[in-house]
Amino acid sequence: MSDYNNVIRAQKGDKEAFSQLIKSHQAQLYRISLSILRSEVECEDSIQETILKAFDSIKTLREPDYFKTWIIRILINECYAILRKKKRVIPTDTWEDYPRVEKDYHHVEIRDAVNKLSNELRTVIVLFYFEDLSIKEISDIVDIPVGTVKTRLHRAKKQLEKSLSSEKGVDIHEQA
């Protein structure tokens, strides 16, 4: 409810309301960006660009209830633009600062396996499992059909299961 009110106020030029919107979604934007870019510096760049674009175009948001979906979509587009500019995948060792991931052995194995997925598969896994977004929300954010989201989730789970069971001896079903 407060997002809705803040969006309406921000659309009327209230900078404090826009700031509150960003603060309420800041951690989520960070996690999503880091999962795609896997670079702290580029993550910060993508978030800054996302905030600037959102501020400049908040008046064009037709449905205030969809602010979260709208800003995540802007962020993902920014992340992919950064990746396209670099034309290579950026390596990373860990997601040490990932707030929702516990630091025990099995979670490290899962985190490493997720990092090895392609951007398309990693994005849907992170949005679905780490950000608790629905398949419909992911479909709207990534701008792909619901069926494609389901297919990518299925493929990603299969790849994770194969990776975790064959290489590490970890049963992915124990982690759920």
KAWO-V270969 format. One record per residue. N is the residue number from 1. RES is the residue in three letters. PSI is psi in whole degrees, 0 to 359 (NA if undefined). BURIAL is + if it has 24 or more other ideal C-beta (glycine too) atoms within 12 Angstrom, else -. Layout:
# KAWO-V270969
N:RES:PSI:BURIAL, N:RES:PSI:BURIAL
This chain:
# KAWO-V270969
1:MET:319:-, 2:SER:327:-, 3:ASP:315:+, 4:TYR:309:-, 5:ASN:319:-, 6:ASN:324:+, 7:VAL:314:+, 8:ILE:315:-, 9:ARG:318:-, 10:ALA:323:+, 11:GLN:337:+, 12:LYS:5:-, 13:GLY:6:-, 14:ASP:105:-, 15:LYS:326:-, 16:GLU:320:-, 17:ALA:318:+, 18:PHE:318:+, 19:SER:319:-, 20:GLN:321:-, 21:LEU:313:+, 22:ILE:316:+, 23:LYS:321:-, 24:SER:340:-, 25:HIS:4:+, 26:GLN:311:-, 27:ALA:320:-, 28:GLN:317:+, 29:LEU:319:+, 30:TYR:311:+, 31:ARG:317:+, 32:ILE:313:+, 33:SER:315:+, 34:LEU:326:+, 35:SER:332:+, 36:ILE:311:+, 37:LEU:328:+, 38:ARG:34:+, 39:SER:124:+, 40:GLU:314:-, 41:VAL:313:-, 42:GLU:329:+, 43:CYS:312:+, 44:GLU:319:-, 45:ASP:315:+, 46:SER:322:+, 47:ILE:318:+, 48:GLN:315:-, 49:GLU:321:+, 50:THR:315:+, 51:ILE:316:+, 52:LEU:314:-, 53:LYS:319:-, 54:ALA:318:+, 55:PHE:316:+, 56:ASP:332:-, 57:SER:15:-, 58:ILE:330:+, 59:LYS:341:-, 60:THR:350:-, 61:LEU:113:+, 62:ARG:325:-, 63:GLU:100:-, 64:PRO:332:+, 65:ASP:340:-, 66:TYR:22:-, 67:PHE:313:+, 68:LYS:312:+, 69:THR:317:+, 70:TRP:312:+, 71:ILE:327:+, 72:ILE:322:+, 73:ARG:317:+, 74:ILE:315:+, 75:LEU:312:+, 76:ILE:319:+, 77:ASN:319:+, 78:GLU:317:+, 79:CYS:315:+, 80:TYR:327:+, 81:ALA:319:-, 82:ILE:316:+, 83:LEU:320:+, 84:ARG:321:-, 85:LYS:320:-, 86:LYS:333:-, 87:LYS:34:-, 88:ARG:158:-, 89:VAL:138:-, 90:ILE:122:+, 91:PRO:155:-, 92:THR:155:+, 93:ASP:315:-, 94:THR:173:-, 95:TRP:53:+, 96:GLU:326:-, 97:ASP:6:-, 98:TYR:109:+, 99:PRO:329:-, 100:ARG:354:-, 101:VAL:124:+, 102:GLU:160:-, 103:LYS:34:-, 104:ASP:172:-, 105:TYR:310:-, 106:HIS:322:-, 107:HIS:328:+, 108:VAL:319:-, 109:GLU:317:+, 110:ILE:316:+, 111:ARG:315:+, 112:ASP:320:+, 113:ALA:319:+, 114:VAL:320:+, 115:ASN:332:+, 116:LYS:349:+, 117:LEU:157:+, 118:SER:161:-, 119:ASN:317:+, 120:GLU:315:+, 121:LEU:319:+, 122:ARG:320:+, 123:THR:312:+, 124:VAL:325:+, 125:ILE:313:+, 126:VAL:315:+, 127:LEU:321:+, 128:PHE:308:+, 129:TYR:321:+, 130:PHE:328:+, 131:GLU:358:+, 132:ASP:39:-, 133:LEU:150:+, 134:SER:164:-, 135:ILE:321:+, 136:LYS:317:-, 137:GLU:318:+, 138:ILE:318:+, 139:SER:314:+, 140:ASP:318:+, 141:ILE:311:+, 142:VAL:349:+, 143:ASP:50:-, 144:ILE:158:-, 145:PRO:154:-, 146:VAL:318:-, 147:GLY:323:-, 148:THR:321:-, 149:VAL:314:+, 150:LYS:319:-, 151:THR:315:-, 152:ARG:320:+, 153:LEU:316:+, 154:HIS:312:-, 155:ARG:317:-, 156:ALA:316:+, 157:LYS:319:+, 158:LYS:316:-, 159:GLN:319:+, 160:LEU:316:+, 161:GLU:315:-, 162:LYS:314:-, 163:SER:314:+, 164:LEU:324:+, 165:SER:323:-, 166:SER:318:-, 167:GLU:323:-, 168:LYS:348:-, 169:GLY:21:-, 170:VAL:134:+, 171:ASP:112:-, 172:ILE:332:+, 173:HIS:337:-, 174:GLU:336:-, 175:GLN:338:+, 176:ALA:NA:-
